[in-house]
């Protein structure tokens, strides 16, 4: 039996779930950038 993926297929998802996913991804990317800039500022 194949392992289920972290997300359901796109067809079964509404626009709200999709935009929430995009927001979470954007926030995590921004978080990484902030952590890097803080690290370089301290160095």
N, C-alpha and C positions, 0 to 999 in steps of 0.2 A: 504493500500500500504506500503510495507516495506521501511524503510529509506535506502537510498543508503549508502554504506560503504565509508570510506575515500579513498579507492583505487579501481580501476577497477579490474576484475578478472585477474589472472596471464596469462591466455591464450592470452588475447588481448594485452599484454604488450610486448614490445621488450626488448632486453638485455640492451639497453642504459637506459631506464626508470628504470629497475630493479637495475642497478648498481648505478644510481642516488639516488634511495631510500636507498640502503644500505649505500651509502656515507653519506647521511643526517642522518641516524640513528646512524652511527658510530660517526659522528661529535657531535651529541647531547649527546651521551654517554660520549665521551671524555670531552665535556663541563662540564657535571655534575661532572666527576672525578676531573677536574681542579678546579672547584668551591669548592669542598670538600677539596682538598689539600690546597688551599689558605686559607680556613677557619681554618683548623687545624694548618696551619703554623702561623696564626695570634694569635690563642688561646694560 
